[in-house]
């Protein structure tokens, strides 16, 4: 069974690309024996793999591990200090890709210049995701993020051939999906089920 303290200790060592056990032990500031134990635990949970004598991690593995740790009771403040916004975007994009979305990260549009973190398109309907790696989200801050994402969505629709687009905010810290001005605020751990249900209903309506 995965030990929470061991899991958290391993998060700083989850670096995309190939690492040796020695590299991992240095990154996590552990002995090589403990590093091997942490790696075994991670791989038993589908995070990382051995290949040509090295451990290979994917871009989204650090955030996957962090979400597991938070669900097991790890302090959110402690975990958030270990994460970069890129980790967050990579996991959101991976969720969409596994659901057969045509997915792009960091789309930049001009006139006016705006950036969209992650865009997934399926059945000619786009979902535009703004990833919020915030520790403390007030309702007013969320409302402001929603307004900006609605503007980005309108601009995206005006410049791309899609039948429609859904603005969405994806967070690490929410407990459940909520809506502000009809825009979903989705916890990262519920993004997969949200897309499954929404696009499943969409396909049923098209039949």
MOZIVEN-V747577 format. One record per helix or strand of 2 or more residues. SS is the DSSP state (helix for helix, strand for strand). FROM is the first residue (numbers start at 0). TO is the last residue. Records with the same first field share a line. If there is no record, write none. Layout:
BEGIN
SS: FROM-TO  FROM-TO
END
This chain:
BEGIN
helix: 3-12  20-27  31-43  60-70  75-79  84-97  138-158  187-205
strand: 16-18  48-50  53-56  101-108  113-121  124-131  163-170  177-179  182-186
END
